[in-house]
Amino acid sequence: MDEKDEKLVAFIQHLSALNGEVVALFETGNVEKFTDMNRTIKELYSLQHGSEDDAFVTIDPDCEVIYRNFDMIIAVLRSTEDGVIDAGAQKAINKFLHNIHEAVVNIVSLFGLA
């Protein structure tokens, strides 16, 4: 397997991990999962961002959705008072998580894995 294929396989593995983290957040509401998501998204970004590989170029718009929506989640979390997530913040976070999940599904579909 060449380096390009190894990067793509690693990306898909991290994408799968991200999907599990999003699902766990929806199921448990455990905000500690954001730390895992942050680590996973950083790995995705390092593998994908700026790549000229056709596969990574094709999924760039969905990756940008993941990156931007996670940044927005962090912004919402930082804006909460004493870390208390009120109903409005929760609604926003859920929407951003939903957007991330949809982008993951789009990427998986593009790779023919869904």
C-alpha positions, 0 to 999 in steps of 0.5 A: 500500500502506498503512502496515499492509500495509507493516508486515506485508510487512516482518514477513514478510520478516524472518520469512523471514530468521529462518527462513534464519538458523535453518536456517544454524545447524542446518547449520553450528553457527556461533554467530555467526549468533545476532547476525543472529538477534538483529537480526532478532528485534528487528525482528520485535518492533518491528513486531509487539509491541503492535500491535492489527492483527488479523494481528499479534494472531492471531500473537502467541502464536507470536511470543511463542514466538520471543521467549521461546525466543531469550531462553533461547538467550541465557541458555544461551550466557551460562551457558557457561564461556568460551563453550564449548558442552557437550552439554547446552547444545547440546541445549537450544539445539537445542530452542529453535531447533526451537521457533523454527522451529515458530513460524515455520512456524505463522505462515507457515501462518496467512498462507497462505504455506506 
